[in-house]
């Protein structure tokens, strides 16, 4: 049985391939995304500083991950990353950061994870890939699923000001982002 909250010690490191180099300075698309907290969220319209962490997919207890998942660089770690952001959420709020998770999974699928992990922030569904395609986010295909590669966007008034990509290790990324936020303008 796989433990979703911890990472294997031999997890492969993703490579910095330049797939997000075009993102800083881009305006977010006017796409409304379904939220696990109900309703639609248009990230481009939010005036706050945002932390939008994009992840491939969360696993579910008792449901096997796709074959070879742990060998795909950057695939494994969505649950530990979400838990770390949950654990640092108060610090992020103190910096006036609004946090969102984003994946191509359906809202119903994401809602299970949000509830199970006690996430204090919304997970947003880009199941139709409108947001991902508009920004040309790096994707991977696994068992017919189109998944976003793990990355984090810092957004100010609808414009991407910072991109963290690749993200590794995912369980320590919340602290990396906090360190950057505490020294950034």
C-alpha positions in Angstrom: 0.0 0.0 0.0 1.3 3.4 -1.0 1.5 6.2 1.6 0.4 9.4 -0.1 1.7 11.8 2.6 5.4 10.9 2.2 7.8 10.7 -0.6 10.0 7.8 -1.7 13.7 8.5 -1.0 14.7 7.7 -4.6 12.3 10.2 -6.2 13.7 11.5 -9.5 14.4 15.2 -9.7 12.7 17.1 -12.5 14.9 19.0 -15.0 14.8 22.7 -15.6 13.7 22.5 -19.2 12.7 26.2 -19.8 9.0 25.2 -20.2 7.9 28.1 -18.0 10.3 30.8 -19.2 7.6 32.6 -21.1 5.3 33.0 -18.1 6.7 35.9 -16.0 4.9 39.1 -17.0 2.0 37.3 -18.6 -1.6 38.3 -17.7 -3.7 35.4 -16.5 -6.5 34.4 -18.9 -10.1 35.4 -18.1 -11.1 31.8 -17.3 -13.5 30.9 -14.6 -12.6 27.7 -12.8 -14.7 25.5 -10.6 -13.7 25.7 -6.9 -13.9 23.0 -4.2 -15.2 25.8 -2.0 -18.2 26.3 -4.3 -18.8 28.5 -7.4 -16.4 29.8 -9.9 -13.1 31.6 -9.4 -11.6 33.9 -12.1 -8.0 34.3 -10.9 -7.3 37.1 -13.3 -9.9 39.2 -11.6 -8.6 38.9 -8.0 -6.8 42.0 -6.7 -4.8 40.1 -4.0 -1.3 38.6 -4.4 -1.9 35.0 -5.3 0.0 31.8 -4.9 -1.3 29.3 -7.5 0.4 26.0 -7.2 -0.3 23.7 -10.1 0.1 20.0 -9.6 -0.4 16.8 -11.7 -3.0 14.9 -9.5 -3.6 13.9 -6.0 -3.8 10.3 -5.2 -6.7 8.8 -3.3 -6.4 6.2 -0.4 -6.9 2.7 -1.7 -6.6 3.7 -5.3 -3.3 2.7 -6.9 -1.3 5.5 -8.6 -0.7 5.0 -12.3 2.0 2.4 -13.1 5.4 4.1 -13.1 4.1 7.2 -11.4 7.1 7.4 -9.0 9.6 7.3 -11.9 8.1 10.3 -13.7 10.2 13.3 -12.6 8.0 15.8 -10.8 4.9 13.6 -10.7 4.8 12.3 -7.2 4.3 14.6 -4.3 1.0 16.4 -4.7 -0.4 15.4 -1.3 2.8 16.3 0.6 3.0 19.7 -1.2 -0.7 20.5 -0.4 -0.1 19.5 3.2 2.9 21.7 3.5 1.0 24.7 2.1 -1.8 23.9 4.5 0.7 23.9 7.4 2.2 27.2 6.3 -1.2 28.8 5.4 -1.3 31.2 8.4 2.2 32.5 7.4 1.0 33.1 3.9 -2.1 34.8 5.0 0.0 37.1 7.3 1.8 38.1 4.1 -1.6 38.8 2.4 -1.3 35.9 0.0 -4.3 34.1 -1.2 -3.5 30.4 -2.0 -5.1 28.2 -4.7 -4.3 24.7 -5.9 -4.9 24.0 -9.6 -5.1 20.7 -11.4 -6.9 19.2 -14.4 -8.8 16.8 -12.1 -12.5 17.3 -11.7 -13.9 19.4 -8.8 -15.6 16.3 -7.4 -12.2 14.4 -7.4 -10.4 17.4 -5.9 -13.1 17.9 -3.2 -12.2 14.5 -1.7 -8.6 15.5 -1.3 -9.5 19.0 0.0 -11.7 17.5 2.7 -9.4 14.6 3.6 -6.4 16.9 3.9 -8.3 19.7 5.7 -7.1 22.3 3.2 -8.1 25.8 4.2 -7.8 27.0 0.6 -9.7 26.2 -2.6 -8.5 23.7 -5.2 -9.5 24.8 -8.7 -10.3 22.5 -11.6 -9.0 23.1 -15.1 -10.6 19.9 -16.4 -11.3 21.4 -19.8 -7.6 22.7 -20.0 -8.7 26.3 -20.9 -6.4 27.9 -18.3 -3.5 25.6 -19.0 -3.7 26.0 -22.7 -4.1 29.8 -22.6 -0.8 30.0 -20.5 0.9 27.2 -22.4 1.6 25.5 -19.1 3.9 22.4 -19.3 1.9 19.2 -19.4 2.4 15.5 -19.2 0.2 12.7 -20.4 -0.2 9.6 -18.2 -2.7 6.9 -19.0 -4.7 9.2 -21.3 -4.8 12.0 -18.7 -3.5 15.5 -19.5 -1.8 16.7 -16.3 -0.1 19.9 -15.4 3.6 19.6 -14.5 4.3 20.9 -11.0 4.9 24.6 -10.8 3.9 27.6 -8.7 2.9 31.0 -9.9 3.0 34.2 -7.8 0.4 36.6 -9.3 0.0 40.3 -8.6 -3.2 41.9 -9.9 -3.7 39.3 -12.6 0.0 39.3 -13.8 2.5 36.5 -13.2 5.4 38.1 -11.3 7.3 34.9 -10.3 7.4 31.3 -11.4 8.8 28.4 -9.5 9.6 25.6 -11.9 10.6 22.8 -11.6 9.4 22.3 -8.0 11.5 19.8 -6.0 11.2 18.4 -3.5 7.4 19.2 -3.3 7.1 18.7 0.4 9.6 21.5 1.1 8.4 23.9 -1.6 6.1 25.9 0.8 9.1 27.0 2.7 11.0 27.9 -0.4 8.1 30.2 -1.5 7.8 31.7 1.9 11.6 32.5 1.9 11.2 34.2 -1.5 8.1 36.1 -0.4 9.8 37.4 2.7 12.6 38.9 0.6 10.7 39.9 -2.6 9.3 43.4 -3.2 
